[in-house]
Amino acid sequence: TNVRTMIKDGGGEMVMKLTPEGMGTIDLKVGVDSGVVSIEMKADNAEIKRALENNLSEIRTALEGQNLKIETVKVDVSDTFKDMQNNNPNQM
C-alpha cells in the first residue's frame, strides 16, 4: 500500500518502522482522509527529533511535489525513550 493508493481508495493508514543508519528507529504513521495526508514520526531520542524537525519543510515540499495535500506533520520522541528518561532522569 502506498499513499497514492490510499488516496484513490478514499483513505486509510500506513505504519512503518524505519531504521536509517545513524538515526536509530523512526516510527512513521501516514494517514489519509479525503485526500488529505497527515504524518506522524516518532524518533528514538530528542536529537533525532530535532534533526527531523529541521528538515520538515523539505519533507513537506517533497510530498507536495507528488501532488499530495499535507495537513499535518508531527514529530515526537517515542514513548519508550520518554519512559526511560522519566524512570532514570540521571542517565543520558
Buried (B, 14 or more C-beta within 10 A) or exposed (E): EEBEEBBEEEBBEBEEEEEEEEBBBBBEBBBBBEBBBBBBBBBBBBEBBEBBBEEBEEBBEEBEEEEBEBBEBEBBBBEEBBEBBEEEEEEE
